[in-house]
Amino acid sequence: PLKIEFSGPKILFKNNADELSESDFNELISTLNQRLVSMGVAIAPNTLRQSNASAIHFAKNIVITEGYTVQSIIREIYKIGLTKKLSMAQVTFIPDGSSLQCYSASHSLVIYDKISDLTKPLVRAIDKDRISAQQSLWETIQSMDKRLQLLRIEARISKRQKLKEVMNIIGHPNALTFEAIFKKDVCQKAVRYYWEKMIANENLFLFELNNNPILLLEEIFKNRPHLHPKEALYEIGLRLSCQSDGGIGELRSVIENASSKRSWHRIAKQIKKLNRKKDMRDYHNWVKQITDQINTFEAFKLSTCDVNNSKV
């Protein structure tokens, strides 16, 4: 068997800021074939198409506008209790907000500042496989628009068994070959699955615009007039504690140190109830920006990026 590892965008575009589309597949196969031949490896194009995928990085570049910065968004996302989700064994967070990594032996979710990552030494960068052509990418971005904020979301699946599991969950159980996986629908569903499962489904309350205790109390009594004031105040205290800088993870650590894991599990059940469905206008607009761009999943191209209307 022959294991082939490569970055499709880097092969075709010499960078991975630009994203591939389904229409690029034939050119990618042709280019990959030529590169292999130049290395003395002859593989028929159809064999490449039907080759089994053992690992893959599903990714999406999200353009952030309206004055939000990627690093402030990542700091907000860190407030979520991520370690226990999807059996992630470890979470690595860079305090400046440039990256957040949740990983285990078989898969990981990586969210990072794509622009900032270009300026970091390779030992500290998320993208450790830069090619020489990427070295000038930072200067190109700076000359185009210094305000560009690019959030990159990567769902990295490193084991074939985990790939089978995820493909089954998102409704594509037979998408296990290179050609079958290289579809917009498959990539979109994979990124959405990780975004929703890890972040959006249970934690949007962390990103609500309203964090005024009195206004929150009025809102609770408006929607649930028969709720006892003591319960309403407890709910507000729990909400604001989760929204503090250390987020749910720090709250959990404090509770378990002061009491027990059993106490935390009871509180965690109450936290889940805080994520009642609301209008998207109730949250910071960066939540909508990420959701909308995952839902459309249009390929980002640096050359056509337009942030002139961003409210900086």
C-alpha positions in Angstrom: 0.0 0.0 0.0 1.0 3.6 -0.7 0.1 6.4 1.7 -0.3 9.8 0.0 -0.5 13.0 2.2 -1.2 16.4 0.6 -3.1 19.7 0.8 -5.4 20.1 -2.2 -5.5 24.0 -2.0 -1.7 24.2 -1.7 -1.2 21.9 -4.8 -3.5 24.0 -6.9 -3.3 27.5 -5.4 0.0 27.4 -3.5 -1.8 28.4 -0.3 -4.7 27.2 1.8 -6.5 30.5 2.3 -8.2 29.9 -1.1 -10.6 27.1 -1.0 -11.4 24.3 -3.4 -14.7 23.7 -5.2 -16.1 20.5 -6.6 -15.3 21.8 -10.1 -11.6 21.7 -9.2 -11.5 17.9 -8.7 -10.4 16.9 -12.2 -7.6 19.5 -12.2 -6.5 18.3 -8.7 -6.4 14.7 -9.9 -4.4 15.7 -12.9 -1.9 17.9 -10.9 -1.5 15.2 -8.2 -0.8 12.6 -10.9 1.8 14.8 -12.5 3.5 15.5 -9.1 3.6 11.8 -8.3 5.1 11.0 -11.7 7.8 13.6 -11.1 8.6 11.7 -7.9 8.9 8.4 -9.8 5.5 7.1 -8.7 3.1 6.1 -11.5 -0.6 5.9 -10.5 -3.5 5.9 -12.9 -5.8 8.9 -12.4 -8.8 6.6 -11.8 -6.9 4.8 -9.1 -6.4 8.1 -7.4 -10.1 8.9 -7.7 -11.1 5.7 -6.1 -8.4 5.5 -3.4 -9.5 5.0 0.1 -9.4 7.9 2.5 -7.8 7.2 5.9 -7.6 10.8 7.2 -9.0 14.1 6.1 -9.3 17.7 7.3 -12.7 19.3 6.6 -12.2 23.0 6.7 -14.0 26.4 6.2 -12.6 29.9 6.1 -15.1 32.4 7.6 -14.8 36.1 6.8 -15.6 38.1 10.0 -16.9 41.6 9.6 -18.7 44.4 11.5 -15.8 45.2 13.7 -15.5 41.8 15.3 -12.0 40.3 15.6 -11.2 36.6 15.2 -9.3 36.5 18.4 -12.1 38.0 20.5 -14.5 35.4 19.0 -12.1 32.5 19.8 -11.9 33.8 23.4 -15.7 33.7 23.6 -15.8 30.2 22.2 -13.3 29.0 24.8 -16.0 29.7 27.5 -17.7 26.5 26.4 -17.0 23.3 28.4 -15.3 21.5 25.5 -13.3 18.7 27.0 -16.2 16.3 27.5 -17.8 16.9 24.1 -17.3 14.2 21.4 -14.8 12.4 23.7 -12.1 15.1 23.2 -9.2 14.2 25.5 -7.5 17.6 25.7 -8.1 21.3 24.9 -5.3 23.7 24.1 -6.2 27.4 24.1 -3.8 30.3 23.3 -4.7 33.1 25.8 -4.4 35.8 23.1 -7.3 34.1 21.3 -5.3 33.1 18.2 -6.2 29.4 18.4 -8.3 26.8 20.2 -7.7 23.1 19.7 -9.8 20.2 21.0 -8.4 16.8 20.2 -8.2 13.1 20.8 -6.3 10.3 19.1 -8.9 9.9 16.3 -10.2 13.4 15.6 -10.0 17.1 16.6 -11.6 20.4 16.1 -9.3 23.3 15.5 -10.4 26.9 15.3 -7.8 29.6 14.7 -6.9 33.0 13.3 -5.8 32.3 9.8 -4.1 35.7 9.3 -2.3 35.7 12.6 -1.1 32.1 12.0 0.8 33.2 8.9 3.1 35.4 11.0 4.0 32.8 13.6 7.1 30.7 13.6 6.4 27.1 12.4 6.9 25.7 15.8 4.0 27.8 17.2 1.8 27.8 14.0 -1.3 25.7 13.5 -0.4 25.2 9.8 3.0 23.6 10.1 3.2 22.5 6.4 3.8 25.9 4.8 5.3 25.9 1.3 7.7 28.6 0.1 4.9 30.4 -1.9 3.0 31.0 1.3 5.7 33.1 2.8 4.5 36.1 0.8 0.8 35.5 1.5 0.8 37.8 4.6 2.2 40.7 2.5 -0.5 40.0 -0.1 -3.3 40.2 2.5 -1.9 43.3 4.0 -1.7 45.1 0.7 -5.4 44.1 -0.1 -7.1 45.1 3.2 -5.5 45.2 6.6 -8.9 44.8 8.2 -9.5 41.2 6.9 -10.4 38.9 9.7 -10.4 35.2 8.7 -11.6 32.5 11.1 -10.6 29.0 10.1 -12.6 26.0 11.3 -11.0 22.6 10.8 -12.6 19.2 11.7 -9.6 16.9 11.5 -10.3 13.2 11.3 -7.2 11.1 11.7 -8.5 7.5 11.9 -10.5 5.6 9.2 -12.8 4.2 11.8 -13.7 7.7 13.0 -14.2 8.8 9.4 -16.7 5.9 8.9 -18.5 7.0 12.0 -18.8 10.6 11.0 -19.8 9.8 7.5 -22.6 7.6 8.8 -23.8 10.4 11.2 -24.0 13.0 8.5 -25.8 10.7 6.1 -23.0 9.6 3.7 -22.0 6.1 4.9 -20.5 5.2 1.6 -18.4 8.3 1.1 -15.1 6.8 1.9 -13.1 7.2 -1.3 -11.3 10.4 -2.4 -13.9 11.1 -5.1 -16.9 10.4 -2.9 -15.6 12.7 -0.1 -14.6 15.5 -2.5 -18.2 16.9 -2.5 -19.5 20.2 -1.2 -22.4 18.6 0.5 -20.2 16.1 2.4 -17.6 18.7 3.5 -20.4 21.2 4.5 -22.2 18.6 6.6 -19.0 17.5 8.3 -18.0 21.0 9.3 -21.6 21.8 10.4 -21.8 18.6 12.5 -18.6 19.6 14.5 -19.7 23.2 14.8 -23.2 22.3 16.1 -22.2 19.4 18.2 -19.3 21.1 19.9 -20.5 24.6 20.1 -23.9 25.8 18.8 -26.4 23.2 20.1 -26.0 23.7 23.8 -24.0 26.9 24.2 -25.5 29.8 22.3 -26.7 31.5 25.5 -23.0 32.3 26.2 -23.1 34.7 23.2 -26.3 36.6 24.0 -26.2 40.4 23.8 -28.2 40.8 27.0 -26.1 40.3 30.1 -27.8 42.9 32.3 -29.2 41.0 35.4 -32.3 43.2 35.8 -33.2 43.0 32.1 -32.6 39.2 32.2 -34.9 39.0 35.2 -37.6 40.9 33.4 -37.3 38.7 30.4 -37.6 35.5 32.5 -40.8 36.8 34.2 -42.2 37.9 30.9 -41.7 34.4 29.4 -42.3 32.4 32.6 -44.5 34.5 34.9 -45.1 31.7 37.3 -41.4 31.0 38.0 -40.4 31.5 41.6 -38.1 34.6 42.0 -35.5 32.4 43.8 -35.3 30.1 40.8 -35.1 33.1 38.4 -32.2 34.6 40.4 -30.4 31.2 40.5 -30.8 31.0 36.7 -29.3 34.5 36.2 -26.4 33.7 38.5 -25.7 30.5 36.7 -25.9 32.2 33.3 -23.5 35.1 34.3 -21.1 32.7 35.9 -20.9 30.7 32.6 -20.4 33.9 30.7 -17.4 35.0 32.8 -13.9 35.0 31.2 -13.1 31.5 32.4 -16.4 30.2 31.1 -18.0 26.8 31.9 -14.6 25.1 32.3 -13.5 27.4 35.1 -16.9 27.2 36.8 -16.7 23.4 36.8 -13.3 23.5 38.3 -14.4 25.8 41.2 -17.5 23.7 41.9 -15.7 20.4 41.9 -13.0 21.7 44.2 -15.5 23.2 46.6 -18.0 20.3 46.5 -18.0 17.2 44.3 -18.3 15.9 40.8 -21.8 14.9 41.6 -22.7 18.5 42.5 -21.3 19.6 39.2 -23.3 17.1 37.2 -26.5 18.4 38.8 -25.5 22.0 37.9 -24.5 20.9 34.3 -28.1 19.7 33.7 -29.4 23.1 34.6 -26.8 24.8 32.3 -28.3 22.8 29.4 -31.7 24.4 30.0 -30.2 27.9 29.5 -29.8 27.3 25.8 -33.4 28.0 24.9 -34.0 28.7 21.2 -34.0 32.4 20.5 -34.0 34.7 17.4 -30.5 35.0 15.9 -30.7 38.8 16.6 -30.4 38.0 20.3 -26.8 36.9 19.8 -23.6 38.8 18.8 -23.7 39.0 15.0 -20.5 37.0 14.6 -22.6 33.9 15.5 -24.9 34.6 12.5 -21.9 35.2 10.2 -20.4 31.8 11.0 -23.7 30.0 10.7 -24.6 31.7 7.4 -21.2 31.0 5.8 -21.3 27.3 6.9 -24.9 27.1 5.5 -23.9 28.6 2.1 -20.4 27.0 2.1 -19.2 29.0 -0.8 -15.5 28.6 -1.6 -13.5 31.5 -0.2 -11.1 33.2 -2.7 -8.6 35.7 -1.4 -8.7 37.6 -4.8 -12.4 38.3 -4.6 -12.7 38.9 -0.8 -14.7 42.0 -0.1 -14.7 43.5 3.4 -15.3 47.1 2.3 -18.7 47.1 3.9 -17.5 45.9 7.2 -18.4 48.2 10.1 -15.0 48.7 11.6 
